Amino acid sequence: MADRQLTHKQALAAAIQALGGTWDTQRAVLALRVAGHEPNDQEAAEKAARTNLRALAEDGVIVRPNPDQAVYRLA
């Protein structure tokens, strides 16, 4: 049976669920890098992190307690 690789969104969700706490763009970038996501530059890494954080918030995995800050926590 072949190994099934997680999508970046799934990998980030797993990291957030395992580690808890608050999550901002920089922490998400690090978690995605650990999961093997190596974009071309820092700007691309941050964009991917923000995209995945928003997607997880839309899915109800995480919430953004303060609408004035891009910081998330587990729902």
One Martini backbone bead per residue (centre of mass of N, CA, C, O) as a GRO file, in nm:
protein
   75
    1MET     BB    1   0.095   0.037   0.024
    2ALA     BB    2   0.069   0.360  -0.025
    3ASP     BB    3   0.156   0.661   0.068
    4ARG     BB    4  -0.026   0.928   0.206
    5GLN     BB    5  -0.021   1.256   0.146
    6LEU     BB    6  -0.059   1.546   0.284
    7THR     BB    7  -0.190   1.824   0.282
    8HIS     BB    8  -0.131   2.132   0.389
    9LYS     BB    9  -0.393   2.159   0.546
   10GLN     BB   10  -0.371   1.890   0.700
   11ALA     BB   11  -0.097   1.944   0.832
   12LEU     BB   12  -0.182   2.198   0.985
   13ALA     BB   13  -0.414   2.074   1.144
   14ALA     BB   14  -0.241   1.865   1.294
   15ALA     BB   15  -0.056   2.067   1.437
   16ILE     BB   16  -0.273   2.227   1.586
   17GLN     BB   17  -0.397   1.982   1.738
   18ALA     BB   18  -0.127   1.894   1.880
   19LEU     BB   19  -0.028   2.194   1.999
   20GLY     BB   20  -0.190   2.433   1.997
   21GLY     BB   21  -0.278   2.737   2.061
   22THR     BB   22  -0.145   2.991   1.881
   23TRP     BB   23  -0.195   3.122   1.534
   24ASP     BB   24   0.018   3.240   1.292
   25THR     BB   25   0.190   3.286   1.016
   26GLN     BB   26   0.472   3.193   1.125
   27ARG     BB   27   0.383   2.924   1.251
   28ALA     BB   28   0.263   2.808   0.989
   29VAL     BB   29   0.517   2.813   0.820
   30LEU     BB   30   0.676   2.615   0.996
   31ALA     BB   31   0.478   2.377   0.980
   32LEU     BB   32   0.493   2.351   0.669
   33ARG     BB   33   0.797   2.296   0.653
   34VAL     BB   34   0.794   2.038   0.823
   35ALA     BB   35   0.584   1.909   0.601
   36GLY     BB   36   0.742   2.008   0.310
   37HIS     BB   37   0.690   2.314   0.253
   38GLU     BB   38   0.879   2.484  -0.021
   39PRO     BB   39   0.888   2.774  -0.114
   40ASN     BB   40   1.056   3.019  -0.287
   41ASP     BB   41   0.955   3.228  -0.059
   42GLN     BB   42   0.839   3.410   0.202
   43GLU     BB   43   0.587   3.525   0.065
   44ALA     BB   44   0.473   3.248  -0.025
   45ALA     BB   45   0.462   3.122   0.257
   46GLU     BB   46   0.264   3.330   0.383
   47LYS     BB   47   0.033   3.293   0.183
   48ALA     BB   48  -0.015   2.993   0.238
   49ALA     BB   49  -0.072   3.019   0.538
   50ARG     BB   50  -0.316   3.209   0.520
   51THR     BB   51  -0.490   3.030   0.342
   52ASN     BB   52  -0.499   2.786   0.543
   53LEU     BB   53  -0.615   2.934   0.785
   54ARG     BB   54  -0.880   3.024   0.650
   55ALA     BB   55  -0.978   2.740   0.573
   56LEU     BB   56  -0.991   2.633   0.867
   57ALA     BB   57  -1.196   2.843   0.959
   58GLU     BB   58  -1.420   2.763   0.758
   59ASP     BB   59  -1.422   2.456   0.880
   60GLY     BB   60  -1.392   2.495   1.214
   61VAL     BB   61  -1.104   2.435   1.347
   62ILE     BB   62  -1.071   2.745   1.369
   63VAL     BB   63  -1.031   3.065   1.538
   64ARG     BB   64  -1.097   3.429   1.550
   65PRO     BB   65  -1.128   3.616   1.826
   66ASN     BB   66  -0.983   3.868   1.677
   67PRO     BB   67  -1.055   4.068   1.402
   68ASP     BB   68  -0.774   4.250   1.435
   69GLN     BB   69  -0.636   3.958   1.427
   70ALA     BB   70  -0.410   3.703   1.284
   71VAL     BB   71  -0.532   3.494   1.518
   72TYR     BB   72  -0.545   3.155   1.619
   73ARG     BB   73  -0.761   2.881   1.734
   74LEU     BB   74  -0.912   2.642   1.857
   75ALA     BB   75  -1.257   2.548   1.850
   0.00000   0.00000   0.00000
